Amino acid sequence: MIIVLKPQITKKEETAVLREIRRRGYRPHIMRGVARTVIGAIGDEQTHQTLETLINWSQVESVMPVQKRYKLVSREAHPTDSTVSVRGNVIGGKKFHVMAGPCSVESEEQLMAVARAVKTAGATFLRGGAFKPRTSPYEFQGLGQKGLKLLAKARAETGLAVITELLSEDHAELVAEYADILQIGTRNAQNFQLLIAAAKTGKPILLKRGMSMRIEEWLLAGEYVLSNENPNLLFCERGIRTFETYTRNTLDLSAIPIIKQESHCPVIIDPSQGSGRADLVIAMCKGAVAMGADALLVEVHPDPAKAWSDGAQQLTPDLFARLMTDIQPLLAAVGRE
């Protein structure tokens, strides 16, 4: 059930509603908007006392059932768009964000060169893998904590907020210590215990779509984040596995309007993983902007031919600067900055 509180009620009145929801056997989840506060109440309506009678309370504006399997990520629960604030950057608002950096953190020299270049070109976030999920156990697995420290050093110099991938529940607190956004990759998109551990750090979570994941499954995976008291969820489309072999994955740009219709959470597009080809990245970015994405996640390397992972899909700093110039007219056309 969704309980919408009236505007300008007191903290005491809000607390009374929360107490009553818990008394009736439900778990309340608070979502605060600009004008109103919405409470999602999770529980079995067949075995617990109904919440519909809360409409008689003076501080309650409306009580509505949620028909979707995904409760808290749905538009039914939160009709207006959510935003996620990270070090002064608001994702999901009018400003469009670009998250850029190498697939893998390889060295201080490599990372700092990329961080400075993408900052100069207009990126607002630095991405980079410190822990890398690789198909083969013999491939580079990342620098681990050393990579995290290098990301923090790059943030200190450039001011770019850091996004990096979390692979293990055991590393949740460690990665959260250094990162501003925790990325859950495609291989872990339905690793529910990892999602819970990530959510409990309190850091914003970027949830990539699984390579064979249906959109409803993706939304339900996101529900694990919001249902564990973390309202800061970002959905990231990064391409799905299809019969096509011309590209590494098939970037599903139709996911942008679908997620926007079904959910209030911001949508990010990763055209690097999505195509696996650097020569297609700029075109995919243009499509993502035109279709209403809130941000891009782009891989950049000073010398892609020598990259330790996924060199074929990484842009050079010069190509990244061109990308940032090329999307400006499209951003203006869709009313973004």
N, C-alpha and C positions, 0 to 999 in steps of 0.2 A: 504494500500500500504506500501511497505517496501523500504526505500531509504537508500542505502549504500553510505557513504561518502568516498572519497579517503583518503588514509593515509597521515598524516603530513600536513593537511590543517590548516589554522589559526583559532583561535576562532572567528574572525570577519567573516570569510567565512562560518563557521558553523552556526553562528547566523543569517546570511542572509538567509540560507536555511530554518531554523526554522521559521523565520518571513514570508517567502513566503508560507510555508505550512499553517500557521495560516490564512494568508490573503485569501487563497483559501477555507477556511472553515473547515479545519481539525485540530484535536488535535494531536500534535506530542509527542511521547514518546521516549526518548533517551536511547539506550542500548550501553554502551561503552565496547568494547573488547580490547584485547592487541594491535592489529594492526589497527583495524578499528572501526568507530562509525556507528551504525545502528539506523535509525529513523523509528519507526512505526507510520504511520499516520492513525488515526481513523476518519472516517466520511462517509457520504453517497455519493458514487461516481456517483450516478444517478442525484443528485441535485447540486453537487459542481463541480467546474472546475477540470479537470483531472490533476493528478500529473505526468503523464508519461512524460510530456515535460521537467521535471526537469533533465532528462538525458542529456539535452543540456548544463547544467551548468557545468562549469569547475571543480567544487569541488565535483561533484556527479559521483560515479562510476557506479551505477546501480539503476534501479527502477523496482520493481517487485510487482505484485498483490499477495495477500495472499488468498488462496482458503479455508482455514480452517475457521470454525466458531470462534474458539479460535485463535486470531490473535497474541498477544504478547507472549504467552507461547509456541507458535509453533516453530518447527525447521525451518519453512519457514522464520520466522522473525529473528531467531537467530541460524544459522546453527551450531555454536560451543557450547560446554557445558558451562553453566553458573556456577559460584561459588558464595558462600555466605560467607563473612568474619565476624566472630564474636569473638571479643576480641583476635585477633591473630590466631584464628582457621579458616582454609579455608575448607568449606564443598563443596564437588564436585570435589576436586582436587585429587592428588595422595594419600594423607593421608586419611585413613578411621577413622571415628569418632564413638564413643559409648557414648550415652546419657543415664545415669542411675540414678536411685533414686526411692524413694517410690511413690506408687500410690497417697497417700495423705500425706501431712505434718501433723504429729500428735503432735509432741513436739520437743523442741530443742534437747533433748537427742537422740531421735530417728533419727532426720534428720542429726545431726552432726555425729552420728555413721555411718550412711550410706554414707554420703559425704566423710568421711575419708577413708572408705573401698573401695569405687568405684574409688576414686582418686589413691589409692595405687595400685589397680589392673590395672589401665591404662585408665579409662574413662576420657573424656575431657569436658563433660557437666554434670550438675546436673539437673535431672528432679524431679518435685514434684508438686502435686496439692494443691494450696491454696484455690481456688474456685472449688468445685466438682459438676458436673452435675449428679444427682442421679435419678434413675427411680422412687423411692419412696420419697415423701416429708419428711418421718420420718427417713430417713437414713442420715448419717453424710454428711454435706454439705461443709466441709472445714473450716479452721481457718480464711479465709479472709485475711485482711491486716496483721494480726499477722503472718500468714503463709508466706506472701511475705517478711516480715522483717526477718524471720528466714532463708529463702532462701538467702537473701542478706548477712546475717551473715555467712552462710556456704560458700558463694562465697568468702567473704573477707578472710576466714581462709584457704581455699583449693585452690583458684584460678580457680575453675571450673565455667564456664559460666552457666547461669541459663535459663532453659526453663520451662514455666508454662502456664496453660490454661487460656484463656480469655473467659468469658461467656457472658458478657454484654457490650453494647456500653458505658454505664455509667461508667464502670470500666476501659475503654481503657487507659486513661492517667495514672491512678493509677498503673495498672499492668505493663505498659511500663516503669514506673519509677524504678521498681525493677528488671524486667526481661530483659534478653538479646535476647531471642526469644519468640514470642507470639505463643502459640499453639491454633489453632481453632479445636475443637473436632468434632467427627463424627456427634453429634446431631446438630451442628451448621454449618456443611459444606456448606449448601445452605442458611444460614442466611446472605443475601447479604449486609444488612446495617451494620452488625457486621464486615463482611470482609472489607468493606470500612473504617469503623472506625479504625480497626486494621491496615490497610495499611497506613492510614494517620498518625499514630504514628511514622512512619519511621523505626520501628523495623523489623527485619526479621520475616517472618510469616511461621510457619509450619502448613500446611493444611492437616488435616487427611481426608481420604476418608469416605464419608457417608456410613452407614451400608448397604444401598440398592442402592448405587449410581453407575451408569454406568460411565465408564472411560471418555467419552466425557463430561458428566455433571461435573465430577471432574475437568477436564481441564478448562471448562468454569468458574467454581467457582474460580479457580486460576487466571483467566483473570481479575477478579475484583480487585485482589491485584496489578497486574502489570499495569492495566489501571488507577490506582489511584496513580501513580508516585512512586511506591515502587517496585524496581527490585529484592528484596531479598525474593524469594519464594522457599519453600521446600515442596515437595509433600510427604505425609506419608501414606503408605498402612498399615492398621491396622485390616484387616479382614472384610469380608462382611457377611451378614446374608444369609444363604442358608438353605436347608432342613436338613442338617446334624446337629445332636445333640450331637455327640461324643465330639466335641469341642465347645467352646463358640461361636466362629466365624470361618469362613473359610478363612485362610490367603492366599490371592491371589498373590503368588510370580510371576505369569505371568505378573502382573502389572509392574514389574521392567523393563523388556525389552520393553514393550509397551510404557510406559511413556518415556523411554530413546529414543525410536524411534520417538515419537510424539512431545516431548518437550525437551528444553535445560536445564530445572531446575533439581536440585539434587533430588534424591529419597531416602527416609528414610523408614525403615521397623520397625514396632512395633510388635514383636512376642508375647508379653505378652497379650495385648488385642486381638491379632490375633488368639491365640489358647485358651486363658483362662486357660491354664494348665502349671504350672511351669516345669513339666517333659518333655514338648515338646519344651520349649523355646530354648535350646541349639541347637537342631536339626534344628529348623526354622531359627535360626541365621546363621548356616552354609550354609543353602540353599540360604539365602539372600545375603551372601558374594559371593558365587559362581556365582550368577546370576547378580551381578553388582551393588548392592545397594551402596550408598555412606555413609550410617551411620545406626546405630541401635538405637532404643529407648526402653530400657529395665527397667522393674520394679524390684526394690531390696528393701528388708525389713529385719531388723535384726531378726525379729521373725514373719514370715508370718502368723502363726496360730493365732496371736493376732492382726493382722492388722485391722484397722478400715474400710478398703474397699479393696475388690478384693485380699484377701490373697492367694487364690488358684493359682494365676498366678504370684506371686512375688518370685523371687529367694532369697535365703539367700546370704550373702556376700561371703561365701565359694564357693557356686555354681557359683556366678558371676565371681569370680577369675578363676574358672575352665573354664568358657565360654571364657574369655579373652585369656587363654592359648590355648584352642581348636581351635579358629579361626585363629591363627597365620599362620599355614601352608596354609590355604585357601587364606589368604590375600597375601601371597608370590606368590601363584600360579596364582592369577589374577593381579599381579603387583601393589598391594596396600601396603601401609605401616601401 
